Amino acid sequence: MRLTLILIPLVGAVASLCFGLPYITSVFLIYLLPGIYVDALKGRRSNYVWHVSCASIIGIPFALVVDYLGIKSGLWYVPSSIFQWRLLGCIPIEDLFWMIAAVFTIISLRTSQTVGTEERPNRQTLRNYLIVASLFLLGFFISIHVFPNAFILRAAWAYSIIGVLFFGIPATVWISQNQMESVKILPVVAYFFFCTLLFELAAVHLHDWEFKGQYLLPTFNLFGSGPIPYEELFFVGLVGPVAGIAMYEMLSC
């Protein structure tokens, strides 16, 4: 199982680079396929997979806000999309699929750590997701129209501010309340970081992603791919999965 999980995103990244696969295909191979494999290996019923898929949609409102902030602040950009239109005029549909795929695999890996039992998100859990997501999204759209300039952060600390607000705070709160469990999720975090690193290398090499903003730390190039900001790997690859687990488990209570 472990070797297969390592090979799936690795082969996906190599295939993306060798064949110049579209952004959305790379997301499926590197991020979503591992989660599907885990669920199939555990023999989970379609009902459970459906519930986890619905729970994964919770990432969409946060993806919209974070993406809008990042794009408007010049931190990152997706130069091309297979879709002819973008949400709010700047957010590609592929980014939403990326968020759903990432959260789906994080939840699948996390729930697979429970031996002998299978956590099944109930209707109340999904209702909680929907309420929180709807209120968050509503507040976001209202804020865009009332304070449009507030969503443009032209400074080297912009990425850190976004990362702390949307990833760091949920992750810190969860860790403070689940200190023993925080050790158990380290394999999930390590694996997600591995997938993120592979995806970032492939994405910047294929120009699916471009990072041309200001950052606190200097960007780096690896194997001819770059530039990639260290903040991207830290907040998305390391803090991101903890934040995903935090949102899922706190709203499941």
Secondary structure, 3 states (H helix, E strand, C coil): CHHHHHHHHHHHHHHHHHHCCCHHHHHHHHHHHHHHHHHHHCCCCHHHHHHHHHHHCCHHHHHHHHHHHHHHCCCCECCCCCCCCCECCCECHHHHHHHHHHHHHHHHHHHCCCCCCCCCCCHHHHHHHHHHHHHHHHHHHHHHHHCHHHHCCCCCCHHHHHHHHHHHHHHHHHHHHCHHHHHHCHHHHHHHHHHHHHHHHHHHHCCCCECCCCCCCCCEEECCEEEECHHHHHHHHHHHHHHHHHHHHHHCC
